Amino acid sequence: MSGRLRDKVALITGGGAGIGRAGVDAFLREGAHVMVAEFSTESIERLRWELSAHGDRWDAVQTDITSQESVQGAVKAVVERFGRLDVLYNNAGGSSLKDGTTLTAQVDGFWDTMKLNLFGTWIMCRTAAPEMIKSGGGSIINTASSAAFSTMPRVEFYSAAKAGVVQMTKTMAKTLAEHRIRVNAIAPGRTNTERTRAAEAARNQKGEAQPARTELFGRAETPDIANLAVFLASEESAKMTGLTIPVDSGYLL
C-alpha cells in the first residue's frame, strides 16, 4: 500500500464486478476507506468474503442509482459509516438489450438507458456533492465511454447517454469549482470484462459484424481503468477538472 489515497473516503458505484471491482481493489490498496454502492445483493455477499482481509476499511450498501431514495440512502450510509465523503466514483452504468439502431431500437429502452447512465450519474453527484462540500471539497469521477466519441453500431441510446455524461462533467466542473470539488470522467474503450466478452459472443452468434477499429496496444484490462481512477481521486490531479480521458489503447484514432 503506497497510500496515495490514505484517509480519503470514497463511494464507488457498481463496485461488485468488472471495472468497478478493480476500482474497489485499487482504492483500498492505496489507503482509502471505501463504501461500495452495488445493485446486486449476490455481488455484495461475494465482496464480504473476498474483501474480509480489509476489515473495517470498507463496507457495502445495496443501491439502485436510478432511484433518488436509494441514492440518498447510499450517501447517508457512507457518511454514517466513515464520517465524511471525499471521492465519488460513478462507475455504475451499462447498455440495454433494447438499444439498437434508429430503425430497430425499442422506445422504452431509450428511457431505461438514459435513466441508468445519465440520470443515475447526475443524481449521485447531486446527492453526494453537499457532503463533499462539508468535507472541504474532493473529487468526482464519472464514467463516459468511447461510444460517446464514435459511431458505434447498435448502441444509439448508450452513445447519446455517455455523450451527455461528457458534457455534464464539464458543466459540473465549472459549477462545483468554487467548492473545491473537481469533476472529471473516464472514457473506457472495449475493456476485457465478463460483460464485454458475453456481449461480443452474443453478437458473433447472431452473425453481427464487430467494430472495425482495433486497439493499438491490446484491449484494456480493468486495472488500467482503476489506475486512472486512483490518479483522478488523488492530489496528483489537483489541477485537473472538466476533462474526459479515454483509456482505449488508441481505439478512437
C-alpha positions, 0 to 999 in steps of 0.5 A: 500500500503506497497510500496515495489515497490514505484517509480519503473516503470514497463511494464507488458505484457498481463496485461488485464486478468488472471495472468497478471491482478493480476500482474497489481493489485499487482504492483500498490498496492505496489507503482509502476507506471505501463504501461500495454502492452495488445493485446486486445483493449476490455481488455484495455477499461475494465482496464480504468474503473476498474483501474480509482481509480489509476489515473495517476499511470498507463496507457495502450498501445495496443501491439502485442509482436510478432511484433518488431514495436509494441514492440518498440512502447510499450517501447517508450510509457512507457518511454514517459509516466513515464520517465524511465523503471525499471521492465519488466514483460513478462507475455504475452504468451499462447498455440495454438489450433494447438499444439498437439502431434508429430503425430497430431500437425499442422506445422504452429502452431509450428511457431505461438507458438514459435513466441508468447512465445519465440520470443515475450519474447526475443524481449521485453527484447531486446527492453526494456533492453537499457532503463533499462540500462539508468535507472541504471539497474532493473529487468526482469521477464519472464514467463516459465511454468511447461510444460517446466519441464514435459511431458505434453500431447498435448502441444509439441510446448508450452513445447519446447517454455517455455523450451527455455524461461528457458534457455534464462533467464539464458543466459540473466542473465549472459549477462545483469549482468554487467548492473545491470539488473537481469533476472529471470522467473516464472514457473506457474503450472495449475493456476485457470484462465478463460483460464485454466478452458475453456481449461480443459472443452474443453478437458473433452468434447472431452473425453481427459484424464487430467494430472495425477499429482495433486497439493499438496496444491490446484491449484494456484490462480493468486495472488500467481503468482503476489506475486512472481512477486512483490518479483522478481521486488523488492530489496528483490531479489537483489541477485537473477538472472538466476533462474526459480521458479515454483509456482505449489503447488508441481505439478512437484514432 
